[in-house]
């Protein structure tokens, strides 16, 4: 245990001497196999494991764990976990993002709170701000995903891929039931379940038409003896 602690301390010291910054070195865990570029700030609770490579001028933490990842320059990752994936230059990740193995997050993308990615490729400048699951998918550049978006990639027997082009707008609470392909520039209305391909520059709406029944709520309360 003492030798392990000494090795960790030696690794931290070597990183500090190489230009890596740490707010509280004792609160940072970096395995000897990890590489970190100069100018990167490691905040408390940062854990870097395996063959992780972190570029220059990044900010990791607080409370970040990376395992066997490649993180390019100028990336910010806050309170998130990432395994066996690549985060390209200038991305903003977190808080509370989980990037599972075999993902590539394109340059300048923003992946936010309670988003999970798995086995997917995202293009440049794509945004998923919150509450989204994207698995087994290929996504183009500059797409915008509304909250509550889900790729329904598993039918209980097999995994299927979703393919989304560039400049696609995905409305809140959209479900993709693959295999489906979405063309460049398509617009998907909120609360749509996508079960068929959508051509480029088309709009897709897949939800029931709203019905309004005046007075129904008051009548229902009266029936149940509620005011």
C-alpha angles and dihedrals in degrees: 000000000000092000090050092051091048091051091051091049091049091051092050091049092050091051092049091051089050092057102267113140126220126183091202113007093192089061094055125086117198122168119223092248092061125102122205126184126231118272094029116133118217111199125201116292095030114146119186116186143178120352095344116155119196122189132218129298096011127144117218123184167308094220102355127151121192122182121188092338135146113220116184127210125302097016124149119205119178127186095335144119130229132180132191094340142116124241110194128216121303099008123150114214128185163293099227097357121150116201109188126199126304100026130137115197109200127235115289096005122150118217113180148182119342095356119143124195125189130179094340141129120221123193129224120303098003117156131210105167102180151340099020137133120201117176134165091006143134114211127184133220127303099006121157120212120198120219119280095033115152134184106212092209100159125062095184093269110042141020119238131192130237117211118201124180129217128292093019120156113212114195123221118283095018118159121202114203104194153250085062133133123210117200127226116284096013121153120214117197120229117274093021123148107209113210100151135050116274119215121230116280092011126126119228124201119180110168139099117272113256119254124199120199109190115223095006095121094050092047091049093052090049092051090053095045094248125136 
